[in-house]
Amino acid sequence: MNDMHEIIEEIKSRNDIVDIISSYIQVKSAGLNYKALCPFHSEKTPSFSISTQKQIYKCFGCGEGGDVINFVMKMENIDFMEALEFLAQKSGVEINKGKISDESKENINKKQKLYQINLDAARYFFKSMSDLNNNGYKYLKNRGLDDKVIKYFGLGYSRNDWNDLNNYLLKKGYNQQNLIDAGLAIQTKNKKKHINRFRNRVMFPIFDQRGKVIAFGGRVLDNSLPKYLNSSETILFNKRKNLYGLNFAKKNIKNDTLIIVEGYMDVISLFQYGVKNVVASLGTALTIEQAKLIKKYTNKVIVAYDNDEAGINATLKAIDILNGVNLNVKVLNLGKCKDPDEYIRREGLEGFNKLLEDSIPLIQFKIDISKQKYNLNNDQDILLFTKNVANIIKNIKSPIEVEYYINKISKETNISIHAINSEIYGENYKFNKNKKNFKQKEMEEIKIKQNGIEIAEKQIIHIFLNNKKYRKDILMNLDIDDFSFKESKEILNYIIKSNELDIITIDKLKKIGISEEYIQDVYNINIDSNINLNDIINTLQKNSLKRKRDCLLKRQHELQQKKQNDKNIEASEVDRELLDIAMKIIQLEKEMKNIL
């Protein structure tokens, strides 16, 4: 079997969704389908439904839904191909690799050989650590690591010996080229013999996302250079495309957030204290490949690099890369501590969690760093600072976020909003003197759009009432909150609760208190034969997101007015809520753009 579509369908057909889901959570029969407490959000009343006929699941509480592959991806926190392999192995599906070229087969065999060599090397390093008097073990204990976390991360020790690992692996049946290919052995300068790449170092096995050892990082225990040394790049390992600790962090993602730190010890120390959604780049500045890898697992990142000049410069580069792949980025303010390891040891888990809550949005971080370069009691420096910040704001995509920061900087510098806008946009900025006419035109457009929403909603309800075959498809894509009209919500509630499957008559609607005017509008609504159900669903989804955004805009305006008029208000708390609202609005706008 080589066609990917056939492979997917075969795997799905052999893995009954009820059997797979029931291996994770308790499910109960509900007629033809099954129900359960949703594993993706906290609830007391089951809203998680499994369709045996369509082999799909849907939670009417949080909106999660999909097929058996999606469920495994979500529960195991793995990507599509990994979930496919997981289910293939579980159901005994064999993928025919007969058409794979000899070169590809050789490459696969070589990879498997390197995986095994790395595993044997990791075991050797770990066993070497078992001597409690060696320098490696003493170093880790002095850094505050306990035996449990040392074992969990497979930490080891490369002895102060040029040949021990090389000789050990050769005796296990590997040849010298295997060891070179794995990046564990190097040739001497005179090219007469081969020696260990790592010597007298604490060894950190580097795992891929699936937990396989693909390389090593070594921290020197004497004055040798470099201080940290990674394996050379191999067919398994490219440091630009991997993140240390991702195999652990992906199972512990909290609040849709990953924390990214500089080094191995930061990851391990935070993990020991209970902060487990942490990864580190591998001895290099963060790369676009690593940012895309993070994006596969989460939408939010907190950058927690070292609190020195090099760390700050690395942070500035990293946040631009992360933002470039549409991740929501914040930065940890470590205060006087040099790194996350020092902070959590000093303040504990509770203090570190509070620090995470107060992490700084990337634009604010850039402004704060810029502010450190200028004396804001000096007029010339105020001008230079404002020009610098204008360049930062210029790259913000969201108009709401732009407005927020322009207003903030205007108050801090006493430079007018109009002047800052002109600095940002130059000749493209035009002050609108005819606001009244603009507002009138805007209101007319809103009215036209609202009429379109009303028609779309009543069309969906008409289809819902008269075509039972479309009901499940609609419910899989729309929630009650996606509807504007009270009557529409009452009808949906009635159908969901009563599991009504036949055509719903006018009399039945009247019995649940639906107004006759609304009923007539729904039944008389024009349904064109060429109507696209997906277009209507998309219209309602977009409108639902827009309503949520408009509520936030209203709250934003109220807070701004309150801050301006109430002198006793705590400005910092209001600013924090305003910023939180702005970030939520940005997320909603992204979701609206993603709906076709």
C-alpha positions in Angstrom: 0.0 0.0 0.0 1.7 3.2 -1.2 -1.0 5.8 -1.9 -1.2 8.0 1.2 -4.9 8.5 0.9 -5.4 4.7 0.9 -3.1 4.3 3.9 -5.0 6.9 5.9 -8.4 5.4 5.1 -7.2 1.9 5.9 -5.8 2.9 9.3 -9.0 4.8 10.2 -11.2 1.9 9.2 -9.2 -0.5 11.4 -9.2 1.8 14.4 -12.7 2.2 15.7 -13.0 5.6 17.3 -15.0 4.4 20.3 -12.4 1.7 21.1 -9.5 4.2 20.8 -11.2 6.9 22.8 -12.4 4.5 25.5 -8.8 3.4 26.0 -8.1 7.0 27.3 -11.4 8.0 29.0 -14.6 6.4 30.2 -17.4 6.5 27.6 -21.1 5.6 27.9 -23.7 4.5 25.3 -26.2 7.2 24.3 -28.4 5.6 21.6 -26.5 5.1 18.5 -23.6 7.2 19.7 -21.5 7.6 22.9 -20.9 10.4 25.3 -18.2 11.2 27.9 -16.7 14.0 30.0 -14.5 15.9 27.7 -10.8 15.2 28.2 -9.8 18.6 26.8 -11.6 20.9 29.3 -13.0 20.6 32.8 -16.8 19.8 33.1 -19.2 18.0 35.3 -21.9 17.2 32.7 -20.9 15.2 29.6 -20.8 17.3 26.4 -18.3 15.1 24.5 -20.1 13.1 21.8 -18.8 10.3 19.7 -20.5 9.3 16.4 -20.1 5.6 15.6 -21.6 6.1 12.2 -19.3 9.0 11.1 -16.4 7.9 13.2 -15.9 11.4 14.6 -16.0 13.1 17.9 -17.3 16.6 19.0 -17.4 18.4 22.3 -20.3 20.9 22.5 -18.6 22.5 25.4 -15.2 23.5 24.2 -15.6 22.9 20.4 -12.9 20.3 20.0 -13.7 17.8 17.2 -12.3 15.5 14.6 -11.6 11.9 13.6 -9.6 9.2 15.4 -6.3 10.6 14.1 -7.1 14.0 15.4 -8.0 12.6 18.8 -4.6 10.7 19.1 -2.7 13.8 18.0 -4.4 15.8 20.7 -4.1 13.2 23.5 -0.5 12.2 22.7 0.5 15.7 21.6 2.1 14.4 18.4 1.9 15.4 14.8 -0.2 13.8 12.0 2.4 11.4 10.7 3.3 10.3 14.2 -0.3 9.6 15.0 -0.7 7.7 11.8 2.3 5.5 12.7 0.9 5.0 16.2 -2.5 3.8 14.9 -0.9 1.7 12.1 1.1 -0.2 14.7 -1.9 -0.6 17.0 -4.1 -2.1 14.2 -1.4 -4.1 12.4 -1.5 -2.1 9.2 1.7 -2.6 7.2 2.8 0.1 4.8 4.3 -1.4 1.6 7.7 0.1 1.1 8.4 -2.0 -1.9 8.7 0.9 -4.2 11.3 2.7 -2.0 14.6 3.1 -3.8 17.8 1.3 -2.8 19.3 4.6 -1.8 16.3 5.4 0.5 16.5 1.9 2.0 20.2 2.4 2.7 19.5 5.7 4.3 16.8 4.2 6.5 19.1 1.4 7.6 21.9 4.0 8.3 19.5 6.0 10.5 18.5 3.0 12.5 22.1 2.1 13.1 22.8 5.6 14.3 19.8 5.5 16.6 21.2 2.4 18.2 24.7 3.7 18.5 23.5 6.8 20.2 21.4 4.8 22.6 24.3 2.6 23.5 26.5 5.7 24.0 23.9 7.3 26.2 23.8 4.1 28.4 27.6 4.1 28.6 27.7 7.8 29.7 24.9 7.2 32.2 26.7 4.1 33.7 29.9 6.2 34.0 27.9 8.7 36.0 27.1 6.0 38.5 30.5 6.4 40.1 29.4 9.0 42.8 32.9 10.3 43.2 33.4 11.4 39.6 33.5 15.1 38.7 30.3 14.9 36.5 28.1 13.7 39.4 29.6 16.2 41.8 29.0 19.1 39.3 25.3 18.1 38.9 24.7 17.7 42.7 26.4 21.1 43.2 24.0 22.6 40.7 21.1 21.3 42.9 19.9 18.4 40.7 18.5 15.3 42.5 19.1 11.7 41.4 15.6 11.4 40.1 15.9 14.2 37.5 19.4 13.1 36.6 18.0 9.7 35.7 14.9 11.1 34.0 17.0 13.2 31.5 19.5 10.4 31.2 22.4 12.6 32.2 25.9 11.0 32.0 29.6 11.6 32.2 32.3 11.2 29.6 35.5 10.1 31.4 38.8 11.9 31.2 39.9 9.3 28.7 40.6 9.6 25.0 39.5 6.1 24.0 37.1 4.4 26.4 33.9 5.1 24.6 35.4 4.5 21.2 36.8 1.1 22.3 33.6 0.1 24.0 31.4 0.7 20.9 33.9 -1.1 18.6 33.7 -4.1 20.9 29.9 -4.0 20.6 30.3 -4.7 16.9 30.2 -1.2 15.4 32.9 -0.1 13.0 34.9 3.1 13.1 33.0 4.7 10.3 29.7 4.2 12.3 31.2 6.1 15.2 32.4 8.9 13.0 28.9 9.1 11.3 27.3 9.4 14.7 29.6 12.2 15.7 31.1 10.3 18.7 34.6 9.8 17.3 37.1 12.1 15.5 40.3 11.5 13.7 43.6 12.8 15.3 45.5 15.5 13.5 48.1 13.0 12.1 45.2 10.9 10.9 46.7 7.8 12.5 44.0 7.0 15.0 40.5 7.9 16.2 39.6 9.3 19.7 36.5 10.2 21.6 34.9 13.5 20.6 33.8 14.1 24.3 36.2 13.9 27.3 35.7 14.9 30.9 32.3 16.4 30.4 28.8 16.2 31.8 26.8 14.6 29.0 23.3 15.7 28.0 21.5 13.3 25.6 19.6 15.2 23.0 16.3 13.6 22.0 14.1 14.2 19.0 10.3 14.8 19.5 9.6 11.1 19.7 12.2 10.6 22.5 15.0 9.0 20.5 18.6 9.9 21.2 19.9 11.8 18.2 23.0 13.6 19.6 24.8 14.8 22.7 25.8 18.0 24.4 28.7 18.1 26.7 29.6 20.6 29.5 33.3 20.8 30.2 34.5 20.2 33.8 38.0 21.8 33.5 39.3 24.9 31.8 39.1 23.3 28.3 37.3 25.1 25.4 34.6 25.2 24.2 32.7 25.3 27.5 29.7 23.5 25.7 30.3 21.1 22.8 27.5 19.5 20.7 27.7 16.4 18.5 28.7 17.2 14.9 25.7 17.3 12.6 24.6 13.9 11.2 21.7 12.6 9.2 19.8 12.4 12.5 20.9 15.7 14.0 20.7 19.3 12.7 20.9 21.7 15.6 19.0 24.3 13.6 16.0 22.0 13.4 15.9 20.6 17.0 15.1 21.8 20.4 16.4 20.4 23.6 13.7 19.1 25.9 10.9 19.2 23.4 10.2 15.4 23.8 9.4 16.2 27.5 7.8 19.6 27.1 5.3 18.6 24.4 3.5 16.3 26.9 3.4 19.1 29.5 2.3 22.2 27.5 0.4 24.5 29.8 -2.0 27.3 28.8 -1.0 26.6 25.1 2.4 28.0 26.0 6.1 26.9 25.7 8.9 28.6 27.6 12.2 28.8 25.7 15.5 29.2 27.6 19.2 29.2 26.6 20.7 26.1 28.1 20.3 22.5 29.1 20.5 23.3 32.8 17.7 25.9 32.7 15.4 23.2 31.2 16.3 20.6 33.7 16.3 22.8 36.8 12.9 24.3 35.9 11.6 20.7 35.2 12.8 19.6 38.6 10.8 22.4 40.2 7.6 21.5 38.3 7.8 23.8 35.3 7.8 21.2 32.5 6.8 23.1 29.4 10.4 24.3 28.7 12.7 23.9 25.7 16.1 25.3 24.8 17.9 26.1 21.5 21.1 24.1 20.9 24.0 26.4 21.4 23.0 28.7 18.6 20.7 31.7 18.2 17.1 30.7 17.7 16.4 29.7 14.1 13.3 30.0 11.8 13.3 26.2 11.7 13.1 26.0 15.5 10.3 28.6 15.5 8.3 26.6 13.0 8.9 23.4 15.2 7.4 25.3 18.2 4.5 26.4 16.1 3.5 22.7 15.6 2.8 22.3 19.3 1.7 25.7 20.6 0.6 29.2 19.7 2.2 31.1 22.6 5.9 31.4 23.6 7.6 33.0 26.6 11.3 33.8 26.0 13.4 33.4 29.2 17.0 33.9 28.0 19.8 35.0 30.3 19.6 38.5 31.8 22.9 39.8 30.4 23.8 41.8 27.3 24.2 38.7 25.2 21.0 37.3 26.4 19.0 40.5 25.8 20.4 40.7 22.2 19.5 37.1 21.6 16.0 37.8 23.0 15.5 40.7 20.6 16.4 38.4 17.6 14.4 35.5 18.9 11.1 37.4 19.4 11.2 38.7 15.8 11.7 35.2 14.5 8.9 33.8 16.7 6.6 36.6 15.8 7.4 36.0 12.1 5.7 32.6 12.3 2.6 34.1 14.0 3.4 33.0 17.5 2.1 35.1 20.4 5.4 36.1 22.1 6.1 37.4 25.6 9.4 37.9 27.5 10.3 37.0 31.1 11.6 39.8 33.3 14.1 38.1 35.5 14.9 41.3 37.5 18.3 41.0 39.1 18.7 37.2 38.5 21.0 36.1 35.8 18.9 33.2 34.4 15.7 31.2 35.0 17.7 28.6 37.0 18.8 31.2 39.5 15.4 32.8 39.8 13.4 29.6 40.5 16.0 28.5 43.1 15.7 31.9 44.8 11.9 32.5 44.5 10.6 28.9 44.2 7.8 27.6 42.0 5.2 30.1 43.2 7.4 33.0 42.5 8.3 31.7 39.1 4.7 31.1 38.1 3.9 34.7 39.2 6.8 35.9 37.0 5.3 33.9 34.0 1.9 35.6 34.6 3.6 39.0 34.5 5.7 38.3 31.3 6.0 41.2 29.0 4.5 41.4 25.4 7.3 41.6 22.8 6.5 45.2 21.7 6.6 46.4 25.3 9.9 44.6 25.8 11.4 46.3 22.8 10.2 49.7 24.1 11.6 49.0 27.6 15.0 48.0 26.1 15.0 51.2 24.0 14.0 53.3 27.1 17.2 52.1 28.9 19.3 53.8 26.2 17.9 57.3 26.8 17.5 59.9 29.6 13.8 60.7 29.4 14.5 63.9 31.5 16.4 65.2 28.6 14.4 66.8 25.7 16.8 65.6 23.0 16.7 62.0 24.3 12.9 62.1 24.5 12.8 62.9 20.8 15.4 60.2 19.9 13.5 57.7 22.1 10.1 58.5 20.4 11.6 58.2 16.9 13.1 54.8 17.9 9.8 53.6 19.3 8.0 54.9 16.1 10.2 52.5 14.1 9.1 49.7 16.4 5.4 50.5 16.2 5.7 50.8 12.4 6.1 47.0 12.1 3.0 46.1 14.1 0.3 44.6 12.0 -2.7 45.1 14.3 -4.2 48.6 14.1 -5.6 48.1 17.7 -2.2 47.3 19.0 -0.7 50.3 17.1 -3.3 52.6 18.7 -2.6 51.2 22.2 1.1 51.9 22.0 0.8 55.2 20.3 -1.5 56.4 23.1 0.9 55.0 25.7 4.0 56.6 24.3 2.2 59.9 23.8 1.3 60.1 27.5 4.9 59.1 28.5 6.6 61.7 26.3 4.0 64.4 26.1 4.3 64.3 22.3 0.9 64.4 20.5 -0.7 61.3 19.0 -0.9 63.2 15.7 2.9 63.8 15.7 3.7 60.2 16.5 1.3 59.0 13.7 3.0 61.3 11.3 6.5 60.0 12.4 5.3 56.4 11.8 3.4 56.9 8.5 4.9 60.0 7.0 3.0 61.4 4.0 0.6 58.4 4.2 -0.9 59.7 7.4 -3.9 62.0 6.9 -5.9 63.4 9.8 -9.6 62.8 9.1 -11.4 66.1 9.5 -14.7 64.8 8.3 -15.4 62.2 11.0 -19.1 62.7 11.0 -19.5 61.7 7.3 -17.1 58.8 7.9 -19.1 57.6 10.9 -22.4 57.7 8.9 -20.9 55.7 6.0 -19.5 53.2 8.5 -23.0 52.7 10.2 -24.6 52.1 6.8 -22.0 49.4 6.0 -22.7 47.8 9.4 -26.4 47.8 8.8 -25.9 46.1 5.4 -23.6 43.5 6.9 -26.1 42.8 9.8 -28.9 42.1 7.3 -26.6 39.6 5.6 -26.0 37.9 9.0 -29.7 37.7 9.7 -30.4 36.1 6.4 -27.6 33.6 6.8 -28.7 32.6 10.3 -32.3 32.0 9.2 -31.1 30.0 6.2 -29.1 27.7 8.5 -32.1 27.3 10.9 -34.4 26.5 7.9 -31.9 23.8 6.7 -31.6 22.6 10.2 -35.3 22.1 10.7 -36.1 20.5 7.3 -33.0 18.5 6.4 -32.0 16.0 9.2 -29.0 14.8 7.1 -27.3 18.1 7.5 -27.9 18.6 11.2 -24.8 16.7 12.5 -22.6 18.5 10.0 -23.9 21.9 11.1 -23.5 21.0 14.8 -19.9 19.8 14.2 -19.0 23.3 12.9 -21.3 25.7 14.8 -21.9 26.2 18.5 -25.0 27.9 20.1 -22.9 31.0 20.8 -22.3 31.4 17.0 -26.0 32.4 16.6 -27.2 36.0 17.3 -31.0 35.5 17.7 -32.5 34.2 20.9 -35.0 32.1 19.0 -32.2 30.4 17.0 -30.5 29.4 20.2 -33.7 28.1 21.7 -34.3 25.9 18.7 -30.8 24.5 18.8 -31.1 23.8 22.5 -34.4 22.0 21.9 -33.0 19.8 19.2 -29.7 18.9 21.1 -31.6 18.1 24.3 -34.4 16.1 22.8 -32.2 14.4 20.1 -35.0 15.3 17.6 -34.2 13.7 14.2 -37.4 14.1 12.2 -38.6 17.2 10.4 -39.5 19.8 13.0 -43.0 21.3 12.5 -44.3 24.8 13.2 -46.5 23.4 16.0 -43.5 22.0 17.8 -41.7 25.3 17.6 -44.7 27.1 19.0 -44.8 24.8 22.0 -41.3 25.8 23.0 -42.3 29.5 22.8 -40.8 30.6 19.5 -42.6 33.6 18.1 -44.8 33.1 15.1 -43.1 36.0 13.3 -39.7 34.4 13.6 -41.1 31.0 12.5 -42.7 32.4 9.4 -39.5 34.3 8.5 -37.5 31.0 8.8 -39.9 28.9 6.8 -40.3 31.5 4.1 -36.6 32.3 3.8 -35.3 31.8 0.2 -33.0 28.8 -0.1 -31.3 28.7 -3.5 -30.5 25.3 -5.0 -26.9 26.4 -5.5 -26.5 27.6 -1.9 -23.2 26.7 -0.3 -23.7 25.4 3.3 -20.0 26.0 4.1 -20.2 29.7 3.1 -23.2 30.2 5.4 -21.3 28.4 8.3 -18.2 30.6 7.7 -20.3 33.7 7.7 -21.8 32.9 11.1 -18.4 31.8 12.5 -16.9 35.1 11.4 -19.8 37.1 12.8 -19.5 35.3 16.2 -15.8 36.2 16.4 -16.6 39.8 15.4 -19.2 40.0 18.2 -16.6 38.9 20.7 -14.1 41.4 19.4 -16.7 44.2 19.5 -17.4 43.4 23.2 -13.7 43.7 23.9 -13.5 47.0 22.0 -16.4 48.3 24.1 -14.6 47.3 27.3 -11.4 48.8 26.0 -13.1 52.2 25.4 -14.8 52.1 28.9 -11.4 51.5 30.5 -9.7 54.3 28.6 -12.5 56.7 29.6 -12.3 55.5 33.2 -8.6 56.0 33.3 -8.9 59.5 31.9 -11.7 60.6 34.2 -10.9 58.8 37.5 -7.8 60.2 39.1 -7.9 57.6 41.9 -7.8 54.6 39.6 -4.7 52.3 39.7 -3.2 53.1 36.3 -0.9 50.1 36.1 -3.8 47.6 36.6 -5.9 49.3 33.9 -2.9 49.3 31.5 -2.4 45.6 32.2 -6.1 44.8 31.4 -6.0 47.1 28.3 -3.0 45.2 27.0 -4.6 41.8 27.8 -7.7 43.0 25.8 -5.6 44.2 22.9 -3.9 40.7 22.7 -7.2 39.0 22.8 -8.5 41.2 20.0 -5.4 40.4 17.9 -6.1 36.7 18.4 -9.7 37.0 17.3 -8.7 38.9 14.2 -6.2 36.2 13.3 -9.0 33.6 13.7 -11.3 35.6 11.5 -8.6 35.8 8.8 -8.2 32.0 8.9 -11.8 31.4 8.1 -12.0 31.1 4.3 
